[in-house]
Amino acid sequence: MAYEWKNNIACKATYAILEGPLDQIDEILVPQDKAGDYKIAYFSNYPDDASSKIKEKWARKISAKFVQYVLKFYDVRKEKPTDTISKWHNDTWPVFKDGDKTLTDLAAVLDKHCKFSDE
């Protein structure tokens, strides 16, 4: 079953970090309850016309910041104790690289790696 955008901490955290410290979306244009289908390519700094190598570099950088902010602002435990932050980052950056991916895809990766208090 595909992951769904919903009113849980994983989706709220994804939105809050992208709207807040990473400044990639505007809450006036993209309300949280409708943000699940919002594509990565619509982010304010997404390198649309760049080469694959440039997109990967951007994706790795923003993914690292995203993971850092999740750890800074949310009380999370690892879903699988054997997973590392590096594994989480390696699962996250390809989502940022692919402009056709959505906030729902990003929240799904976050939810896969983190156990939040609402679970």
Secondary structure, 3 states (H helix, E strand, C coil): CCCCCCCCHHHHHHHHHHHCCCCCCCCCCCCHHHHHHCEHHHCCCCCCCCCHHHHHHHHHHHHHHHHHHHHHHCCCEECCCCCCHHHHHHHHHHHHHCCCCEHHHHHHHHHHHEECCCC
